[in-house]
Amino acid sequence: MASSRPGRAAHRFRAAAVCTPGLEPVCADELRALGCRPKRAGPGLLEFGATARQLYSANVWLRTASRVIVRIATFRATDFAHLQEHGAKVDWKQWVPEGYAPRFRISSNNSKLYHTKAIAQRLHQIGLPPSIGEPEQLFIVRIERNTVTISVDSSGPALHKRPWRTELGEAPLRTTMAAAVVLLSGWDTETPLVDPFCGSGVVGIEAALLAGRMPPGGEREFAFHRWPVFEPGSWASVIGGIEAAAERAGGDPGAGPTRLIRLSDRDREVVAMAERNAERAGVADRIEFDARVVSHLKGSAGPGMVITNPPYGKRLGRRELSGLYGRLGAVTRQRLPGFGLTVLTSDAKLARAADDRLRSAARFRHGGLAVEVFQRPPIADGAEVETGVASSQGSDTAAGSATGPAAR
């Protein structure tokens, strides 16, 4: 049996970051920025070695991961006797705080052990009874072709559940996906960013947190804080890094943050919701909010980036959507010369209606629907300025809402 058994000093953990399948390259870049060496271990799974400080930092700073886990045991088992024999060798107490109970999330594929409830019962029988009202520590048990891998969750509530996001629009975009779209866009955090279909503000807020070098989850607590093997000194070092990052992003303390990010939507109530979310995230003073249709978007010289998640799906007809995307592209070329364009949509034809120079940067699934990130970098000379935007404004009211299907 191979296991990860940290002692009193900072040992290395066998860790793994869980992300949306298709976003592994973005998450891997984030891990490398933390000094880790990630290796893809399956769809949506990146394994990496980590010190306690790196494990804690991964939970704090990863914007595209939904969870960070630690491998604590790997062994083969073809029956319940083998499962309990090897499971009894795991030092469960170093992961389960006093007054807590374990909870097992189990999956099995092509294995002789396949009844997940029976597997959980056997693991509880080796000395870890289930909760009868106590708070729980999550363990993830994966059985693949009779090989059992047991991992402990270090995150607690999923990382995409940002504390600030208490108000959602229709078909809300997950925060980790929004962060990935911003990172894939190539936005440099120092030039303007515009989202004309902002919905509840998730793209702009994630961008503001990135620009401000602020942790995506704020000051939340994590499951590792309660572990008996928690290292307060390593955590203090992480806190010091957060404070140093905030100071570096602050610039001139007397100048205040620059409102580089402009969010708009045709629905005033939705814009108000986005502003409240931004206030909870602590970035409202970095964002300019406005209620307007895409055809009335404010002009601005580049460089900069339009990053947006327009309506798509079946609620609106293809003709209405094609016209909407066409207006988005025309407005970007006319009023935002020198801006790049990044669009998340489920339809490549719609993306081409906005700009035939858009190229696919990533594919993943959102709400059961296959979607793609299409990206075009800024045009240095602001060429190909297009006129005639005003002639297509009339149908914005029908099709231009940021609360369309699979938008926010």
Beta strands, then each sheet from edge to edge (+ up, - down):
strand 1: 13-19
strand 2: 39-42
strand 3: 45-50
strand 4: 65-76
strand 5: 101-109
strand 6: 136-144
strand 7: 147-153
strand 8: 193-195
strand 9: 261-265
strand 10: 287-291
strand 11: 304-308
strand 12: 339-345
strand 13: 359-366
strand 14: 369-376
sheet 1: 2+ 3- 1+ 4- 7+ 6- 5-
sheet 2: 10+ 9+ 8+ 11+ 12+ 14- 13+
end
